[in-house]
Amino acid sequence: MIKKLHIVIGRFEPPHLSHIEFLRQAAIGADDLLVILGSSYQAPSSKNPFSWGDRVHMIGSCFEEKRLGANLWFRPVRDSRYDDQEWRSAVLKTVEAFCREHHPDDTVEVTLYGVSKPSDASTWYLDYFPMWKYFGINPDTIQAMNATSIRSSMFLVGDLSHCSNVLHPAVQDFLTRWVKSEDGIRLAKEYAEILREKKLASAYPYPLTYTTSDAVVIWRNKILLVRRGGLIGNGLWALPGGFIGADNETCYNAAKREAAEETGCELRDEWCLTPDGMVFDCPTRSLRGRTISHGYLFQIPDDVTPSVITGMDDAAYACWYPFSEIPGIEHMLFEDHIDIIRRLTQRAGIKQPNWRPEL
């Protein structure tokens, strides 16, 4: 038997009425509509404030199955900021696993649905799946709405009563309660701080590019992590690191200095497995603006007892965290630090923890 599976990929941060209409159109003629939620497993930020479970709840509350006309399913996929092919592979594995689970004895015809606009940089992935059929929905049939503006209202105003023209009532109700939650209050402070920093940076006649360094430090199968104390990423796990001294400091020395200042861990040159470092320059890796980080991996010998670790400077807390348990806290790791950890440890040949199956 032939089953028709329609695929939609998106972030939905948060889902607005145009998203819902798009999903309705994508469901036409389908046996199943599979929504792949991008940017999953990220730590909450003012750009990606909602867990994939929150987004499932919001989207699902907008539909009754009989009205949608297809079975509605969701699957999360993480971003791979430095490897588009890894992300593509994760999406393919996710869809293949769905087909094995729900249609093991059927022939599944897969169609990817999208709204392709020349000026929309968020639809770059639509050409990544030539093995599937593609159906482009006419953008003129869907009212243009902006999730960024909705998030701005959430954080600056804290009142979504004026958004009834762009939000389903169930979503509006969820967001009204969410902005008063611990995450909502924290991210509103983060958003205000980011706007403050961007206003300061706008005084310069050219766009600013920030340079930072981060240290991945391994000892006895544990990794050195800090809890961030500042307004941006407050309370999230992070690598020790920070801005490079502008006058006379190399990226490598900045990584060593930041580790010492934030945790008390004094790093030796002979422990560095990547003295040339690795550049992490995803244009969207930091919300404060264009920020390029240089990562360095240090491995302290098992028979060496490092300095006593304690949170200092702008780190509220520091500890040695079991490396094998890093996948379990990815949703609480700051910015792209999961990518820095994975890429540097893989490059050095360090035994990897059990990442999710699609990776």
N, C-alpha and C positions, 0 to 999 in steps of 0.2 A: 504494500500500500504506500502511496506517495503522500507525505505530510509536508505542509508548507510552513516553514519557520521563517518569520520575519525578525530581523535584528535591528535594534536601535542602540547606538553608543552615545553616551552623554554624561555630563556631570550633574546637571539639575541641582544647582546650588543657589537658591532653592528652585523647585519646579513651579513655573508660572503657567498661566492659561494657554499661552502659545505652545509650551511644551506638551501640555495635555492634548491640545488639538492635534499636534504632530503625531503623538502616540495613537490617537484615534484613527488618523488616516493610515498610519503604518499597520494597524491591526486589520484593515479591510482585506478580506480574502485569506487571512492566515488561520492556521490551526493553532499556532502558538506565536506569541509575541515575546521575544526575549530582550529585556533591557539590560545592557551591560553598563554598569555604573563606573565611570572613570574616576581617577583620583581617590580610589578607595584605600583604606588602611593608613591614610595620612593623619598626622596629628591635627586637631582642630586649629584653624587659623581664620582670620577675617576674610580670606579668599575662599577657603574650603571649610566652612564652619561645621558642616553636618557629617555625621558618620554615614556609611552606606545604609545602615539599618534605618536611620532617620529618613533618608531619602526614599527607601522602600515604603516606609509608613506613609509619607506624604503623598507619593504618587498613587499608591494603592488606595488611599482614602478618597481619591478623585473618581474611582471607577467602580461600577458594578459589572461583574463579568458578563452578564447578558447584554448590557449596553455596549461593552467593548467589542464583543463578537469574536474574541479569541481568548485562549488561556494566557494569562499574564504572568510572566516569570522575571526574576531578577538574578543577576550574578555580579559580584564585585570584581574589579580588576585594578591592580595598583598601577601607578605611573612608573615608567622606566625612563627617567629624565635623560640618561646618557646612552640609551640603546633603543632606538625605535623598533628594531627587529625583535628584541626581547619582548617588548610590549605587544607587538603583532603576534608573536608566538604564544603569548599568554592568552590573548583573545581567542586564537584558533583552538588552543587546548581547552579553553572554557566552553566553547561551542561544541567541540567534539565530545566532551564529557557530558554535556547536556543531552546531546543526541543519543549517546549510549544509555543514559539513565532513563530517558522518557520514550525513545523510539528505537529500541534495540533491533527490532525486526522490520522496520520500515525504511523506505527510501526517503531521505529528507532533502527537500529542495530549499536551499537557504537564500534569502534575499536581504541585502543590506539596504536600509532606508536612510536617506539623508536629505538635508536641505543645503545644497551647494551654492555658496555665494562667493564671487571672486574676491570680495573684500573681507571675508570672514576667515581669519587664521585658525579658527577652532575646528575647521572641517578638513584639515590636512590629511586625515587618516582614510578618507573615503576611497582613495586609490590603492590602498594597501591590501585589498582582498579581491583580486581578480578571479579567484576560484568561485566566488559567489556572484549571483545576479545582483544588480544594483538598480534601485528605483529612487529617482530624485523627485522629491515632492516640490511642487511649485511654491516658491517662497511668497508669491503674491496671494496664496490662499491662506496664509497664516499671518496674523497681525504681529508686527515686530514688537518684541518686548525685551527688556534687559534685566537679567538677574543681578548684574553688578549694581544697578540703581536700587533694586530691592534690598540688597545687602547694605547699601549705604543708608537707606532709610532705617533699617533695623538697628544699626549701630549709632547713627547720629541722632535720630529722633526717638527710637525706642517705641514707636507707635505705628502700627500698620493699618490703622483704621481707614487711611486714605488710599490703600492699595487694593480695595475690593474690585477695581476694574481690571486688575492684572493677576489676582490670586483666587484660586478656588477657596470657598469658605472653609473647607477642612484644613487646607494649607495655612490660610490666614490665622485660623484658631491655633494651630500648632506653633506657628512662628510667634504669635502674641504671647504664648506661654513660655516659649524657648528664650526670648530676649530677657526674661526675668530670671533665667536659670543661672547657675554658677558659670557655665561656659559662656552664656550670652553676655553676662556682665563683664567677664574677663576679656572677651574678644572685643567688646565695645571700647574698653580701655586700650587694648592693643591697636585698634583701628585709629583711635584719636592720636596715639603716639606716632603711628606711621604717617598720618596726615601732618603732624607737627614737624617731623623730620623732613618730609618732602617739601613743606613750605620753606624751611630753612635752606634746603638745597636749591630751591628755585631762585634764590637770590643770586646764584652764580650765573655767568653768561653762557655756560655750556653744561650739558648733562654730566653729573658726577658719576664716576665709577669707583666703587669701594673695593679694596683688596684686603682679604682676610686669610688667616691660616688656621687649620684644624689639626689636632693630633689624635691619631688612633693608637692607643697604648694597650698592649696585650701583656698579661702576666698570669701565669698558671691558669690558662684557659679562661681568664676573665678580662673584661675590657673596662677601661677607665671612663666613667660617665659623670656628668654633673647635672644638677637640676637648675634650670635657668631662674634667675631672680629678677630680671628686668621686666618691663611691661610687654615687650615683644617676645612671645613664646614663654610667657611666665609659667613656671611649674613643669615645663616639658623636659624630658631627658635630652641631653646634647653631648657632643664631644667638647672637650676643653679647646677653646680657640677664641679668636677675636681679631680685631683690626691690627694691621701691620704699622709699626712705628714709621712715620713718614720720612724721617730724616736719615737714619743710618742703620736700619734693620732689614735683614733679609727675610724672606718668607719662612725659611727653615728656622731661623733663630726666633722668629715671632711664635712659631708653633711651640718651641721649647719654653719660651717665656710665659706664654699663656697657660700652658699646663702647670707650670710652677706657681703662677699667680692665682689660678683658680682652684687648684687642688693641693698644692704643696709638693707635687711629684717632680723631682729634679731628674731630667732625662739626660742620658749620656749619648754622645755621638755614636759610639760603637753599638748601641742598641737599635739604631735606625736601619730598617730594612729597605727603605725607599728614599735614599738621600737626594735624589732628583725630584722627588715629590710627584704629585699628580694634580692636574688642574681640573677644577669643577666649576664650569662656567655656563650652566644652563641659564639663559636670559631671565627666566622667571623663578629662579631658585630662592630669591629673597624678596619679601614684600616691601622692604625699605627702599629698594631701587637696585640698579645693576650692581651686583656683588659677585666678585670672582674670588673663589677660595682655593688655596693650595693645601692639599692634604699630605700628611707624612705618617708612616707607620713605624712604631717603635715596639720591639718585643723585649721585655725585661727577662733575663734568664731566670729560670725557676729557683736557682740556688741563691739569688740575690733578694734581699729584703728591701723594697723601696721605701721612700719617705712615708711617714704617716699621712694618710689622705684626709683632707677636710675641705669643706666648701669655703672659698674665700673670694674676694673681689666681687664680681657680679654673679658668682655661682652660689646659690643658696645651700647646696648640698653636693657632696662628691662621694663616690664609692666605686668599688670593683664589682662589676655586674657580670654574672655568668654569660660567657659569649654564646653558649648553646641556647640561651633563653632570649636572645635579641629578637628573633622573629615575633615573639609574643608581646613585645612592647613597641613594635613598629608604629602603631597608631598613636604613640606618645613620644616619638622622636622628632626633634626640631628640623624644619626645612628638609634638606636632602641628605641629612646625616646617615640615613639608612643606606643610601647609594655610596657615600664616601666609605662607610664601613665595609660594604660588600665588595666594592671594586678594589680597595687597597688590600684587604685580606686575601681575596682571590688572586690578585697579582703576586702576592708574596707566598702563595702556596699553603696558606694556613687552612686547616681543616674547617669546612663550613658547617654551620648549624643546619637544621632541617628547615629550609625555606618552604613556602607553600608549593604544592605540587606543580602548579602551572609555571613556576620559575625553574 
